[in-house]
Amino acid sequence: MSSDTYPGIRCIDDLFTGWRCPRQLAERLTRRAEEFPGSYWLQASPGTYIEKPSGAGSTHQFLEKTRVLNEFRKILRERYPGIVEVYPGPYQDLLDATARESGGSGSGGSKQGHGIQELESATLELLSQWGASPHTEALHGTPDSPEFSESTEPGILNGVMISRGRILFLDLIQRGAYGGLSITLLKAASKVKDGYVREAAWLSQGLTAAGYQVDDVNVLYLNKDYPRNSSEIFSIQRQKKGHKFMKADIAAEVQRIEAALGSPPYRIESIPGCRSSSCPFCGSENPLPGPGDISRLHRSGGLASKLRAQGITRVKDLHLVKPPLKQKIKPYHWIQHQAELQGQEQVKTEALQNFLDGLKWPLYFLDFECYLEALPRWNGVGMWEHVPFLYSAYRMDNPGSRSESGFSPGSPEKVGSYLIEPGEDRRGELADALIRDLGSEGSILVYGIHFEKAVLRRLASLLDTRRKGLEQIIHRLVDLQKPFAEFSVYHPDQGGKISLKTVLPVLTRHGYEDDKVSSGSDAFIGYYYLMHPELPVPESWDPYARYVREDPRRFYREVESYCDTDTYGMAYLVNALINRLKKG
């Protein structure tokens, strides 16, 4: 280990965390200082060595990334039989964390199982066997050495090195074409992202500072045209000496973060946070604002912060805005302003009437639940593509009526649903049931038309014999979100939001409080847990994984109930809109 290492050792993740919140970074480094020289994975709570992702989406992304990296590992081991692993990777970390929570000790093969010094020593020993050590000019090679795709050099997987206070997590090390090192980043994305430039610079500059020659830094990423069950799972982008990957200036970011932190030990309370209400470190200081706060201005972008700088903190004070900022206020902002100022619902009668007049009865209501994977298991499915596993369909035959006793709303009736259990490819059967259940006449209402239309178009492109029926469904789609997106109806309790989860309980008496599955995230992550029973999920991360896996049938009932709530909820919204017109 280099002599300039200090307890607050940094990794590339620290940079990304630091950009979001210096206080969160200080917490990371303080814990690491207490544990050093322990695990690279930090403790989120006692006995947990992998930092817990926040929310279902982050958990899903982490697990899919782990699955992809494990697949990369298998393919690389097949291609280069002599490849050496310094440690088995994040999949083993997951296994060990899960085993510890179950009372076991894990395999000892993860980063936690080996001290960071031991991992670095193993990496340096392997490099020295190649003839690579600090301050050597180059390895034994020539400019004519084969490139990665043809190389027979085994290489090193998951190496670790420390240079000037930086931890360098080296996914794949091989001999370079010019006698130095060739570094490859393994990524679960389907394209090369800007953040990889910083990471590549972090690695190449760290290795150079340690005295190693770096010939190139490459990114191995998912091939978006990947043919299932082939070895062509990845694409590679090669960057030779002098490319931005190796020369990106990250010194300013590092210096800015270090200036905010000071020196260890860090006093977290003295460091300004990010002030984000969603930040686990700063959120308690910034509770979610009320519906009338200026930050709840609909689709405001950076406008809300500029208004706050003028002293306007409430939507009801929008009339006080000064030029030239006043020209940035949109018509729907003024509707939101009137609702707050008057404390009552706003209705654009003519626009609402036009929307309702355009509906063709009987009305149908449709909602899909979907999952997505980085590595699709079925033919004709792309990477990170939304694949339907459930739909719910309802029908309403009449718009209700008004009498002296009040408004009698139309009554929605369920006409069908279809659930594909994990491990089965029954998209054809789902399409058949959908075509049957939605009939041939009447508008089909969805909430947010782009998502449902994309799912249907994808099914139509894959299922040639059902194409005509699915295209007819697409032509009948109507977006129920339209009157809310256009603020034809707006209630101050919406707080600038127009999602179904917000609008339904505000305009009707119905909501999601009684549902165990109460969001699309709950639906897809639960289904994902059942699709991948081999993936360990620590209990401290998400007890929902165990809940779903211990009784899949219960989950199926609950996810169908949730999908039904979304679907008949749209019918109740139509009744609410009709009632508002009839009142007028």
MARZAGU-422315 format. One line per field, with one value per residue (C-alpha): residue in one letter; z, y, x. Coordinates in Angstrom, 1 decimal. Layout:
<pts>
code = [A, ...]
up = [Z, ...]
north = [Y, ...]
east = [X, ...]
</pts>
This chain:
<pts>
code = [M, S, S, D, T, Y, P, G, I, R, C, I, D, D, L, F, T, G, W, R, C, P, R, Q, L, A, E, R, L, T, R, R, A, E, E, F, P, G, S, Y, W, L, Q, A, S, P, G, T, Y, I, E, K, P, S, G, A, G, S, T, H, Q, F, L, E, K, T, R, V, L, N, E, F, R, K, I, L, R, E, R, Y, P, G, I, V, E, V, Y, P, G, P, Y, Q, D, L, L, D, A, T, A, R, E, S, G, G, S, G, S, G, G, S, K, Q, G, H, G, I, Q, E, L, E, S, A, T, L, E, L, L, S, Q, W, G, A, S, P, H, T, E, A, L, H, G, T, P, D, S, P, E, F, S, E, S, T, E, P, G, I, L, N, G, V, M, I, S, R, G, R, I, L, F, L, D, L, I, Q, R, G, A, Y, G, G, L, S, I, T, L, L, K, A, A, S, K, V, K, D, G, Y, V, R, E, A, A, W, L, S, Q, G, L, T, A, A, G, Y, Q, V, D, D, V, N, V, L, Y, L, N, K, D, Y, P, R, N, S, S, E, I, F, S, I, Q, R, Q, K, K, G, H, K, F, M, K, A, D, I, A, A, E, V, Q, R, I, E, A, A, L, G, S, P, P, Y, R, I, E, S, I, P, G, C, R, S, S, S, C, P, F, C, G, S, E, N, P, L, P, G, P, G, D, I, S, R, L, H, R, S, G, G, L, A, S, K, L, R, A, Q, G, I, T, R, V, K, D, L, H, L, V, K, P, P, L, K, Q, K, I, K, P, Y, H, W, I, Q, H, Q, A, E, L, Q, G, Q, E, Q, V, K, T, E, A, L, Q, N, F, L, D, G, L, K, W, P, L, Y, F, L, D, F, E, C, Y, L, E, A, L, P, R, W, N, G, V, G, M, W, E, H, V, P, F, L, Y, S, A, Y, R, M, D, N, P, G, S, R, S, E, S, G, F, S, P, G, S, P, E, K, V, G, S, Y, L, I, E, P, G, E, D, R, R, G, E, L, A, D, A, L, I, R, D, L, G, S, E, G, S, I, L, V, Y, G, I, H, F, E, K, A, V, L, R, R, L, A, S, L, L, D, T, R, R, K, G, L, E, Q, I, I, H, R, L, V, D, L, Q, K, P, F, A, E, F, S, V, Y, H, P, D, Q, G, G, K, I, S, L, K, T, V, L, P, V, L, T, R, H, G, Y, E, D, D, K, V, S, S, G, S, D, A, F, I, G, Y, Y, Y, L, M, H, P, E, L, P, V, P, E, S, W, D, P, Y, A, R, Y, V, R, E, D, P, R, R, F, Y, R, E, V, E, S, Y, C, D, T, D, T, Y, G, M, A, Y, L, V, N, A, L, I, N, R, L, K, K, G]
up = [0.0, -0.8, 2.0, 1.3, 2.1, 4.8, 6.7, 4.7, 1.6, -1.5, -4.3, -7.5, -5.8, -3.3, -6.2, -7.4, -3.8, -3.1, -6.0, -4.5, -0.9, 0.9, 4.2, 2.9, 1.7, 5.1, 6.7, 4.3, 5.0, 8.7, 8.8, 6.6, 8.9, 11.8, 9.8, 7.9, 6.7, 6.4, 3.6, 0.5, 1.0, 3.8, 6.7, 6.3, 9.5, 11.8, 9.9, 6.5, 4.3, 1.1, 1.1, 1.0, -2.2, -1.7, -3.0, -5.3, -8.4, -7.0, -5.6, -9.0, -10.8, -8.3, -8.6, -12.4, -12.5, -10.2, -12.6, -15.6, -14.0, -13.0, -16.6, -17.8, -15.3, -16.7, -20.3, -19.6, -17.7, -20.7, -23.2, -21.1, -19.1, -17.2, -15.9, -12.2, -9.9, -7.0, -5.5, -6.9, -7.3, -6.0, -6.4, -3.8, -1.6, -1.8, -0.9, 2.1, 3.4, 3.1, 4.9, 7.8, 8.3, 8.5, 11.2, 8.9, 8.3, 4.5, 2.2, 3.1, -0.6, -0.8, -0.2, 3.4, 3.8, 2.7, 4.0, 1.4, 2.0, 1.2, -2.0, -3.1, -2.3, -4.4, -7.3, -7.1, -6.9, -10.1, -11.9, -10.8, -12.3, -15.6, -15.1, -14.1, -11.1, -10.2, -12.3, -14.9, -18.4, -19.8, -19.8, -22.2, -25.3, -28.7, -30.6, -32.7, -29.7, -30.5, -29.3, -26.6, -28.8, -30.1, -27.1, -25.5, -22.4, -19.3, -17.3, -13.8, -12.7, -9.8, -8.9, -6.2, -5.9, -3.7, -5.0, -3.3, -1.2, -4.1, -4.2, -7.7, -8.3, -11.6, -13.2, -15.8, -16.3, -19.3, -21.2, -23.4, -27.0, -26.2, -23.3, -20.6, -18.9, -20.6, -18.2, -19.0, -17.1, -17.1, -17.2, -17.2, -19.4, -23.1, -24.0, -22.9, -20.4, -19.4, -15.9, -17.3, -18.5, -14.9, -13.7, -16.5, -15.7, -12.0, -12.7, -15.4, -13.5, -10.3, -12.0, -13.6, -10.3, -8.9, -11.6, -14.1, -17.8, -19.0, -22.7, -22.9, -20.9, -22.4, -21.6, -22.0, -22.0, -23.1, -26.7, -27.2, -30.2, -28.2, -29.6, -26.7, -25.7, -27.6, -26.4, -28.1, -24.9, -24.8, -27.0, -26.4, -26.8, -26.9, -25.9, -26.7, -25.1, -25.0, -25.3, -23.0, -21.1, -19.8, -19.7, -18.2, -15.6, -12.4, -10.1, -9.7, -8.5, -6.0, -4.7, -4.3, -2.3, -0.1, 0.6, 1.8, 3.9, 5.5, 7.1, 9.0, 11.4, 9.8, 11.8, 9.8, 11.5, 10.4, 6.7, 4.6, 3.0, -0.3, 1.2, -0.8, 0.9, -0.6, 0.8, 3.7, 5.5, 4.9, 4.3, 8.0, 7.9, 4.8, 5.2, 2.1, 1.4, 1.4, -1.8, -1.8, -1.6, -4.7, -5.2, -6.1, -9.2, -12.0, -14.3, -13.1, -13.8, -12.4, -12.3, -8.7, -7.3, -9.3, -7.9, -4.4, -4.9, -5.6, -2.2, -3.7, -1.6, -2.1, -5.3, -4.1, -4.3, -8.0, -9.0, -7.2, -9.7, -11.4, -15.1, -16.9, -14.9, -15.2, -18.9, -17.8, -16.1, -18.1, -18.4, -16.2, -13.5, -13.3, -12.9, -10.1, -8.6, -8.8, -7.1, -4.2, -4.0, -3.9, -2.1, -4.5, -7.6, -11.0, -14.0, -17.6, -18.6, -22.4, -22.6, -20.3, -22.3, -25.5, -24.0, -22.7, -26.0, -27.8, -25.9, -27.6, -25.5, -24.1, -22.4, -21.6, -19.2, -19.5, -17.3, -17.7, -15.2, -16.6, -15.7, -17.3, -17.3, -18.6, -19.9, -21.4, -21.2, -24.1, -27.8, -29.3, -26.0, -25.9, -23.0, -20.4, -22.4, -20.5, -20.9, -19.7, -17.2, -16.2, -17.5, -16.1, -18.2, -17.1, -19.1, -18.3, -20.5, -19.7, -18.3, -15.4, -14.8, -12.6, -10.9, -8.0, -5.6, -7.1, -9.6, -10.2, -11.7, -14.3, -12.9, -14.1, -14.6, -14.9, -18.3, -17.9, -16.7, -17.5, -15.4, -16.8, -14.0, -13.8, -15.9, -18.6, -22.0, -22.7, -24.3, -27.2, -24.8, -23.1, -26.4, -27.3, -24.0, -24.4, -27.9, -26.7, -23.5, -25.1, -27.8, -31.1, -30.2, -27.8, -26.5, -24.4, -21.7, -20.3, -18.0, -19.7, -23.3, -24.3, -22.0, -22.9, -26.6, -26.6, -24.9, -27.4, -30.4, -29.2, -28.8, -32.3, -33.9, -32.3, -32.7, -36.4, -36.1, -33.5, -35.2, -36.6, -33.4, -31.4, -33.8, -33.6, -29.9, -30.3, -32.6, -29.9, -27.1, -25.3, -22.7, -19.5, -18.3, -20.9, -19.0, -16.0, -18.0, -19.6, -16.2, -17.5, -13.9, -11.1, -7.3, -4.9, -3.0, -6.1, -5.2, -8.9, -9.6, -12.2, -11.6, -11.2, -7.6, -6.8, -8.8, -7.9, -4.1, -4.6, -7.0, -5.8, -2.5, -3.7, -3.1, -2.5, 1.3, 1.8, -0.8, 0.1, -3.4, -3.7, -6.6, -9.9, -8.2, -5.7, -8.6, -10.7, -8.0, -6.4, -9.8, -10.3, -7.0, -8.2, -11.6, -10.0, -6.9, -7.2, -6.4, -2.7, -1.2, 2.4, 4.8, 5.9, 2.3, 1.5, 3.7, 0.9, -1.1, 1.6, 1.9, -1.9, -2.2, 0.8, -0.8, -4.6, -4.8, -2.2, -4.3, -7.4, -5.7, -4.3, -7.6, -9.5, -6.8, -7.3, -11.1, -10.7, -8.5, -11.2, -13.8, -12.1, -10.6, -14.1, -14.4, -11.2, -12.5, -15.6, -13.4, -11.4, -14.5, -15.8, -12.4, -12.5, -15.8, -14.7, -11.7, -13.9]
north = [0.0, 3.4, 5.5, 8.5, 6.6, 8.2, 6.9, 8.9, 6.9, 7.9, 6.0, 7.2, 6.8, 9.4, 11.9, 11.2, 11.2, 14.5, 16.2, 15.4, 16.0, 16.7, 15.8, 12.4, 12.0, 13.0, 10.3, 7.7, 8.7, 8.9, 5.4, 4.3, 5.9, 3.9, 0.6, 1.1, -1.1, -3.0, -3.4, -1.2, -1.7, 0.6, -0.3, 1.1, -0.5, -3.1, -6.3, -4.8, -4.2, -3.2, 0.3, 0.0, 1.4, 3.9, 2.8, 0.0, 1.6, 1.8, -1.7, -3.0, -1.2, -2.5, -6.1, -5.9, -4.4, -7.2, -9.8, -8.2, -8.1, -11.7, -12.5, -10.5, -12.5, -15.8, -14.8, -13.5, -16.6, -18.7, -16.4, -16.3, -19.5, -18.3, -15.1, -14.5, -13.0, -10.9, -11.2, -12.7, -9.5, -7.9, -11.0, -12.8, -9.7, -10.0, -13.7, -12.9, -10.0, -12.2, -15.1, -12.8, -11.6, -15.2, -16.0, -17.3, -16.0, -15.8, -17.3, -14.9, -14.3, -10.8, -7.5, -7.6, -11.1, -9.8, -6.6, -3.9, -4.2, -7.9, -7.2, -4.6, -6.9, -9.7, -7.3, -6.0, -9.5, -10.5, -7.4, -8.1, -11.6, -9.8, -7.7, -4.7, -2.7, 1.0, 3.1, 0.4, 1.8, -0.9, -4.5, -6.9, -6.2, -4.5, -2.1, -5.1, -6.9, -8.0, -5.8, -6.9, -8.7, -11.0, -11.1, -14.3, -12.6, -13.9, -10.7, -9.8, -9.3, -7.1, -5.7, -3.2, -0.6, 2.5, 5.6, 9.0, 8.4, 7.0, 3.5, 2.2, -0.5, -2.1, -4.3, -5.8, -5.4, -6.7, -6.1, -3.1, -2.9, -0.7, -2.6, -0.9, -1.7, -1.9, -1.1, -2.0, -0.8, -3.2, -1.5, -2.6, 0.3, 0.0, 3.1, 4.9, 7.6, 10.8, 9.6, 6.9, 9.6, 10.7, 7.2, 6.3, 9.5, 8.6, 5.1, 6.1, 9.1, 7.1, 4.3, 6.8, 8.5, 5.1, 4.7, 2.5, 3.0, 3.0, 2.4, 2.6, 2.7, 0.8, 0.5, -2.8, -2.3, -4.0, -4.6, -3.1, -5.4, -8.4, -11.7, -13.8, -16.8, -15.6, -14.4, -11.1, -9.6, -6.7, -4.0, -2.3, 1.3, 1.6, 4.8, 5.0, 7.3, 11.0, 10.4, 12.4, 9.2, 9.4, 13.2, 14.4, 17.1, 15.9, 17.8, 20.7, 18.3, 16.6, 19.9, 21.3, 18.3, 18.3, 22.0, 21.4, 18.4, 19.7, 17.0, 13.9, 13.3, 15.1, 17.0, 16.2, 18.8, 21.6, 20.8, 22.4, 19.7, 19.6, 20.8, 18.2, 16.8, 13.4, 13.2, 10.7, 13.1, 16.4, 15.5, 15.7, 19.4, 20.0, 18.4, 18.1, 21.5, 22.0, 22.1, 25.9, 26.2, 27.8, 24.6, 22.8, 25.0, 22.6, 21.8, 24.9, 23.6, 26.3, 28.9, 28.1, 28.9, 32.2, 33.1, 32.3, 34.6, 37.4, 36.6, 34.7, 31.6, 30.7, 30.0, 32.4, 35.3, 34.6, 37.9, 39.7, 38.5, 41.2, 41.4, 39.9, 36.8, 37.4, 36.4, 32.9, 32.2, 29.7, 29.8, 26.7, 28.4, 31.2, 28.5, 27.0, 30.5, 31.1, 27.8, 28.7, 32.3, 31.3, 28.0, 26.2, 24.0, 25.6, 24.2, 25.3, 24.3, 24.5, 22.5, 19.9, 19.7, 19.2, 16.4, 14.5, 15.1, 13.3, 10.1, 7.2, 5.0, 2.4, 3.4, 0.9, 1.5, -0.2, -0.4, -2.5, -3.6, -4.2, -5.4, -4.7, -6.4, -5.5, -9.1, -10.1, -13.7, -13.8, -13.5, -10.2, -8.3, -5.4, -4.5, -2.4, -2.8, -2.7, -6.1, -6.4, -9.2, -8.0, -5.9, -5.0, -3.9, -2.3, -1.1, 1.6, 1.6, 5.0, 8.4, 8.4, 10.8, 13.7, 14.0, 16.1, 13.7, 14.2, 12.7, 8.9, 8.0, 5.3, 1.9, 0.4, -3.4, -5.5, -7.3, -9.1, -9.3, -11.5, -12.3, -14.0, -15.8, -15.4, -17.8, -18.0, -16.3, -15.9, -12.5, -14.0, -15.3, -12.0, -10.2, -12.6, -12.0, -8.2, -8.1, -10.1, -8.1, -4.7, -5.4, -3.5, -0.2, 2.6, 4.7, 3.0, 5.3, 5.1, 7.5, 8.7, 7.4, 7.2, 4.3, 2.1, 2.9, 1.9, -1.4, -2.2, -1.2, -3.4, -6.4, -5.7, -5.7, -9.0, -10.9, -10.8, -12.7, -10.3, -7.2, -6.0, -6.4, -4.6, -1.8, -1.3, -1.0, 1.6, 3.7, 3.7, 5.0, 8.2, 9.8, 10.6, 12.6, 15.2, 17.4, 17.4, 18.1, 21.0, 22.2, 21.9, 20.7, 21.6, 21.4, 23.1, 19.9, 18.5, 20.6, 21.0, 17.3, 15.5, 11.9, 9.4, 8.7, 12.4, 13.2, 10.1, 10.7, 14.4, 14.3, 11.1, 9.2, 6.4, 5.8, 3.2, 3.3, -0.3, -1.9, -3.8, -3.1, 0.6, 1.7, 0.6, 0.2, -2.2, -4.2, -4.5, -5.0, -7.8, -9.5, -9.1, -10.8, -13.8, -13.8, -14.0, -16.2, -16.9, -13.2, -12.8, -9.7, -8.8, -8.5, -5.1, -3.9, -4.8, -7.1, -7.0, -9.5, -12.2, -11.2, -11.7, -14.9, -16.7, -16.6, -15.8, -16.4, -13.7, -11.3, -12.1, -11.3, -8.1, -6.9, -7.6, -5.7, -2.7, -2.8, -2.9, 0.1, 2.1, 0.9, 1.4, 4.5, 6.0, 5.3, 7.1, 10.1, 10.2, 10.2, 13.1, 15.1, 14.5, 15.5, 18.8, 19.7, 18.7, 20.9, 23.8]
east = [0.0, 1.3, 2.7, 0.5, -2.7, -4.8, -7.9, -10.4, -9.5, -11.6, -13.1, -14.8, -18.2, -17.1, -16.9, -20.4, -21.7, -19.9, -21.5, -24.8, -24.1, -20.8, -22.5, -23.3, -19.7, -18.4, -20.6, -19.1, -15.5, -16.0, -17.4, -14.5, -12.0, -13.4, -13.3, -10.1, -8.4, -11.6, -14.1, -14.5, -18.2, -19.3, -21.6, -25.1, -26.1, -24.4, -23.7, -24.5, -21.4, -23.1, -24.7, -28.4, -29.9, -32.7, -36.1, -37.3, -35.8, -32.3, -32.5, -33.6, -30.8, -28.2, -29.4, -29.5, -26.0, -24.8, -26.4, -24.8, -21.4, -21.7, -22.5, -19.5, -17.4, -18.6, -18.0, -14.5, -13.6, -14.7, -12.8, -9.7, -9.4, -6.3, -7.9, -7.3, -9.9, -8.7, -12.1, -15.4, -17.3, -20.5, -22.6, -20.5, -20.8, -24.6, -24.4, -22.2, -24.4, -27.5, -25.7, -24.6, -28.1, -29.3, -26.7, -24.0, -20.5, -20.5, -17.8, -15.1, -14.6, -15.9, -14.2, -15.4, -13.9, -10.4, -8.9, -8.3, -4.5, -4.7, -6.7, -4.1, -1.2, -2.8, -3.2, 0.4, 1.7, -0.1, 1.1, 4.7, 4.4, 3.8, 6.9, 4.9, 5.8, 5.9, 8.3, 9.0, 8.9, 6.6, 5.6, 7.2, 5.1, 5.2, 2.9, 1.8, 0.2, -3.4, -6.3, -8.7, -11.2, -8.4, -6.1, -5.2, -3.9, -5.8, -5.8, -6.9, -10.5, -11.6, -8.1, -7.6, -4.9, -4.4, -2.6, -2.3, -5.4, -7.5, -8.8, -8.7, -11.2, -10.0, -12.6, -10.3, -6.5, -4.7, -1.5, -1.7, -0.7, 2.3, 3.8, 1.8, -1.5, -4.9, -7.8, -11.4, -14.5, -17.4, -20.7, -24.4, -25.5, -26.3, -24.2, -21.1, -22.2, -20.4, -19.7, -17.5, -15.1, -14.5, -14.1, -11.6, -9.6, -9.7, -8.2, -5.7, -4.4, -4.2, -2.2, 0.1, 0.7, 1.6, 4.2, 2.4, 2.2, -1.4, -1.9, -5.6, -8.8, -11.8, -15.5, -17.2, -21.0, -24.1, -24.8, -28.3, -28.7, -27.7, -29.0, -30.2, -28.1, -25.1, -21.7, -22.3, -23.6, -21.2, -19.8, -16.4, -15.3, -11.5, -9.7, -6.0, -3.4, -4.4, -8.1, -10.5, -11.1, -7.6, -7.1, -10.3, -9.6, -11.3, -8.9, -11.3, -14.1, -11.7, -10.4, -13.9, -15.1, -12.0, -12.4, -15.9, -14.9, -11.6, -9.5, -10.5, -12.0, -14.9, -17.5, -20.6, -22.8, -20.4, -20.6, -23.4, -25.6, -27.4, -30.7, -32.6, -35.8, -35.0, -31.5, -31.2, -28.7, -30.4, -34.0, -34.9, -34.0, -36.1, -39.5, -41.6, -43.2, -46.9, -49.0, -48.9, -45.1, -43.5, -41.4, -44.7, -45.2, -46.0, -43.1, -41.2, -37.7, -35.4, -38.2, -39.2, -35.7, -35.6, -39.0, -37.8, -34.8, -37.3, -38.9, -41.9, -42.2, -45.9, -47.9, -50.6, -48.1, -47.3, -48.9, -46.1, -43.5, -41.4, -40.4, -38.6, -39.3, -43.1, -42.8, -41.7, -45.0, -47.1, -50.9, -51.2, -49.2, -51.8, -54.5, -52.5, -52.1, -55.9, -56.6, -54.3, -55.5, -59.2, -58.7, -61.0, -61.0, -60.6, -62.5, -62.2, -65.7, -65.4, -62.1, -63.5, -66.7, -64.7, -62.7, -65.8, -67.7, -64.8, -65.3, -67.1, -69.3, -69.1, -65.9, -63.1, -60.3, -56.9, -53.8, -50.6, -48.0, -44.5, -41.0, -37.7, -34.3, -30.8, -30.4, -33.8, -34.7, -37.2, -36.6, -37.6, -37.2, -34.6, -32.4, -34.3, -37.5, -40.8, -42.5, -46.1, -46.9, -50.4, -53.2, -56.6, -59.6, -62.9, -66.0, -68.6, -71.7, -73.2, -72.2, -74.6, -77.5, -78.5, -81.8, -83.2, -81.7, -78.2, -75.8, -75.9, -72.5, -71.9, -70.8, -67.6, -67.5, -64.4, -64.2, -60.9, -57.3, -54.4, -51.3, -48.2, -46.4, -42.6, -40.7, -43.4, -43.5, -47.2, -47.2, -49.3, -51.9, -52.0, -52.5, -55.3, -57.1, -56.7, -58.1, -61.1, -61.7, -61.6, -64.2, -64.3, -66.1, -65.8, -62.9, -60.2, -58.9, -55.4, -53.6, -50.4, -50.9, -47.3, -46.4, -49.4, -49.1, -45.4, -46.2, -49.0, -46.9, -44.1, -46.5, -47.9, -44.4, -43.6, -46.9, -47.7, -51.0, -52.3, -51.0, -54.3, -56.3, -53.6, -53.3, -57.1, -56.8, -54.0, -56.3, -59.0, -56.8, -57.6, -55.4, -57.3, -54.4, -55.0, -57.6, -55.3, -52.1, -53.9, -55.3, -58.9, -59.5, -57.2, -57.6, -55.2, -54.6, -52.9, -49.8, -48.9, -49.0, -51.1, -50.3, -53.1, -51.9, -52.4, -55.5, -57.6, -57.9, -58.3, -61.2, -62.8, -63.1, -60.8, -57.1, -54.4, -54.1, -55.4, -53.3, -50.1, -48.9, -49.5, -47.3, -45.9, -42.6, -44.0, -45.5, -42.5, -39.9, -42.1, -42.4, -38.7, -37.9, -40.0, -38.3, -34.9, -35.1, -31.4, -30.6, -30.0, -31.6, -30.4, -33.4, -32.2, -32.4, -35.9, -38.0, -40.5, -38.4, -38.9, -42.6, -43.1, -41.1, -42.6, -46.1, -46.1, -49.9, -50.6, -48.4, -50.4, -53.6, -52.3, -50.7, -53.9, -55.9, -53.5, -53.8, -57.6, -57.5, -55.6, -58.1, -61.5, -60.0, -60.0, -63.7, -64.3, -62.3, -64.5, -67.6, -66.0, -65.4, -68.9, -70.3, -68.4, -70.0, -73.4, -73.1, -72.3]
</pts>
